[in-house]
Amino acid sequence: MTSQDVATEEQHCPFSKPLFGKCCECPYAEFHDQRTRRVNCTRVDDVRVQCLKLDEMLLGVSRSLPGMESAEDLPSFSQLMKSRCGGMGGIKRVIQGDAEGLLVVPDVIGLMEKQFGNISDFPYAEISEDILSFNIRKRK
């Protein structure tokens, strides 16, 4: 996906629910509607492309896990939340250990590359349990 393709898409952030759920943070998030938990991205450049790439990677990892396979092309809401929130938690644990604070979504791929040389060398198997064990809170 090129920056131009991204610029023509609606600027909905794939990490909107994790941002509201305090699983991660982003300086480019524009919070719109608390009720629907809608977040738009204020960037249309390589930053947004990196976020979409991260989302695809997390979905790819989660689709290979038991109970997370989807018979359809589109993952369920539960699968999206587990892959995004649980995946971000797992990445944080692998990269930063027990350090305080949340990961900043646009910085994650850079952190992965810095520590592992290439994002394909990241130990994705290590975040599998984080994805599977993530519990979605029910609204009150």
Beta strands, then each sheet from edge to edge (+ up, - down):
strand 1: 29-33
strand 2: 38-41
sheet 1: 1+ 2-
end
